[in-house]
């Protein structure tokens, strides 16, 4: 299974349309980690090739029908998806690790900080794809592609920056 993970589009779905144009037919799922949860539907209306989408609500999303958190099965690996604003990050990522372990999850995917982040802590993969519309830190608009091969228990994560003109976007690998 190949999963596209994005976050924090904040109503600007142009980057999502560009990414879906590049990857939409090559992924089996799209995960949007909030703050722009309605942008997935907007990208679909725009005609972007969109795989099944799994969306959570962020702190600026108004649609209360969108869940604050959800579980996602990636070929037998349980992932926790949340925007992250309800988990204190002041003392690092320990609250995310704790929440994942409590749920029996292999990973916790979150957004909110607008900064790409990927680390394994205490057996839990922590992933933040950054932001497609309002990036912070040294990278531009960013996203993640997660591979969950059926024959393995690992999750392979690659972070990318969206670069180039809107008419000819491309992906450049991010090295953390």
C-alpha positions as CSV (number, residue, x, y, z in Angstrom):
1,X,0.0,0.0,0.0
2,X,1.3,3.5,-0.9
3,X,-0.2,6.4,1.0
4,X,0.0,10.1,0.3
5,X,0.1,12.1,3.6
6,X,-0.6,15.9,3.6
7,X,-1.6,18.5,6.2
8,X,-2.3,22.2,6.7
9,X,-3.5,23.3,3.3
10,X,-5.6,26.0,5.0
11,X,-8.1,26.5,2.2
12,X,-5.5,26.8,-0.5
13,X,-6.0,23.5,-2.4
14,X,-3.8,24.4,-5.4
15,X,-0.8,22.5,-3.9
16,X,-3.0,19.5,-3.2
17,X,-4.2,19.6,-6.8
18,X,-0.6,19.7,-8.1
19,X,0.4,16.8,-5.8
20,X,-2.6,14.7,-6.8
21,X,-1.8,15.4,-10.4
22,X,1.6,14.0,-9.9
23,X,0.7,11.1,-7.5
24,X,-3.0,10.6,-7.3
25,X,-3.1,7.6,-9.6
26,X,0.0,5.9,-7.9
27,X,-1.3,5.9,-4.3
28,X,-4.0,3.8,-2.7
29,X,-5.0,6.3,0.0
30,X,-4.8,10.0,0.8
31,X,-4.5,11.1,4.4
32,X,-5.2,14.8,5.2
33,X,-4.2,15.7,8.8
34,X,-6.4,18.7,9.2
35,X,-6.5,22.5,8.8
36,X,-7.9,22.4,5.4
37,X,-9.9,19.2,5.6
38,X,-12.4,20.5,3.1
39,X,-9.6,21.0,0.5
40,X,-9.8,17.3,-0.4
41,X,-13.3,17.8,-1.7
42,X,-12.3,21.0,-3.4
43,X,-9.4,19.2,-5.2
44,X,-11.8,16.5,-6.3
45,X,-14.2,19.1,-7.7
46,X,-11.3,20.6,-9.6
47,X,-10.8,17.2,-11.2
48,X,-7.6,16.0,-9.5
49,X,-7.2,12.2,-9.5
50,X,-8.0,11.4,-5.9
51,X,-7.7,8.0,-4.2
52,X,-9.9,7.1,-1.1
53,X,-9.4,10.0,1.4
54,X,-9.1,9.8,5.2
55,X,-9.4,13.2,6.8
56,X,-9.2,14.5,10.4
57,X,-10.3,17.9,11.7
58,X,-7.7,20.5,12.7
59,X,-8.0,23.5,15.0
60,X,-9.2,25.8,12.2
61,X,-11.6,23.4,10.5
62,X,-15.2,24.1,11.2
63,X,-16.9,20.9,10.0
64,X,-17.8,19.1,13.2
65,X,-18.7,16.0,11.2
66,X,-15.0,15.4,10.4
67,X,-13.4,13.4,13.3
68,X,-10.7,14.9,15.5
69,X,-8.8,11.6,15.3
70,X,-9.1,8.3,13.5
71,X,-7.5,4.9,13.2
72,X,-6.2,3.7,9.8
73,X,-5.1,0.2,8.9
74,X,-2.1,0.2,6.6
75,X,-1.8,-3.4,5.5
76,X,-2.1,-4.7,9.1
77,X,-0.3,-1.8,10.8
78,X,-2.5,0.5,12.9
79,X,-1.9,4.2,12.4
80,X,-3.3,7.0,14.6
81,X,-4.2,10.1,12.6
82,X,-4.8,13.5,14.3
83,X,-4.0,17.1,13.6
84,X,-2.0,17.3,16.8
85,X,-3.3,20.4,18.4
86,X,-4.8,18.5,21.3
87,X,-1.5,16.8,22.2
88,X,1.0,19.0,24.1
89,X,4.3,19.1,22.2
90,X,6.1,21.4,24.7
91,X,8.0,18.5,26.2
92,X,8.6,16.8,22.9
93,X,6.6,14.1,21.3
94,X,6.1,11.8,24.3
95,X,2.3,12.5,24.4
96,X,2.1,11.2,20.8
97,X,4.1,8.1,21.6
98,X,2.0,7.4,24.7
99,X,-1.3,7.8,22.7
100,X,-0.1,5.5,20.0
101,X,1.1,2.8,22.5
102,X,-2.2,3.1,24.4
103,X,-4.1,2.4,21.1
104,X,-1.7,-0.4,20.1
105,X,-0.6,1.6,17.1
106,X,2.5,1.3,15.1
107,X,2.5,5.0,14.2
108,X,1.1,8.4,15.0
109,X,0.6,10.8,12.0
110,X,0.1,14.5,12.9
111,X,0.2,18.0,11.4
112,X,-0.3,21.4,13.1
113,X,3.4,22.5,13.3
114,X,3.8,23.0,9.5
115,X,7.3,21.5,9.8
116,X,8.2,18.1,8.3
117,X,9.2,15.6,10.9
118,X,9.8,11.9,11.0
119,X,11.3,9.9,13.8
120,X,10.9,6.5,15.4
121,X,10.6,6.7,19.2
122,X,10.1,3.7,21.5
123,X,8.9,1.6,18.6
124,X,6.4,4.2,17.4
125,X,6.8,6.0,14.1
126,X,6.0,9.7,14.4
127,X,5.3,11.6,11.1
128,X,4.4,15.1,10.3
129,X,4.3,15.9,6.5
130,X,4.6,19.6,7.1
131,X,2.3,22.0,5.2
132,X,1.4,22.2,1.5
133,X,0.4,25.9,1.7
134,X,2.0,27.6,4.7
135,X,5.4,25.9,5.3
136,X,7.6,26.8,8.2
137,X,11.3,26.0,8.6
138,X,13.8,25.6,5.9
139,X,11.6,23.7,3.3
140,X,8.8,24.8,1.0
141,X,5.4,23.1,0.7
142,X,5.9,19.5,1.8
143,X,4.2,16.1,1.9
144,X,5.0,12.5,2.8
145,X,4.7,9.2,0.9
146,X,4.4,6.2,3.1
147,X,4.9,2.7,1.7
148,X,3.4,-0.2,3.7
149,X,4.4,-3.4,1.9
150,X,2.2,-6.4,2.7
151,X,5.1,-8.6,3.2
152,X,6.8,-6.5,5.9
153,X,6.0,-4.9,9.2
154,X,7.9,-1.7,8.6
155,X,6.6,1.6,7.2
156,X,8.9,3.3,4.7
157,X,8.5,7.1,4.8
158,X,9.8,9.6,2.3
159,X,9.3,13.4,2.8
160,X,9.2,15.7,-0.2
161,X,9.1,19.3,-1.0
162,X,6.8,20.6,-3.8
163,X,9.0,22.7,-6.1
164,X,8.8,24.3,-9.6
165,X,6.1,26.4,-11.2
166,X,2.4,25.6,-10.8
167,X,2.2,24.5,-14.4
168,X,5.1,22.0,-14.0
169,X,5.4,21.0,-10.4
170,X,7.9,18.4,-9.2
171,X,9.0,16.7,-6.0
172,X,12.4,17.1,-4.3
173,X,13.4,14.8,-1.4
174,X,13.7,16.3,2.0
175,X,16.6,15.2,4.1
176,X,16.0,15.6,7.8
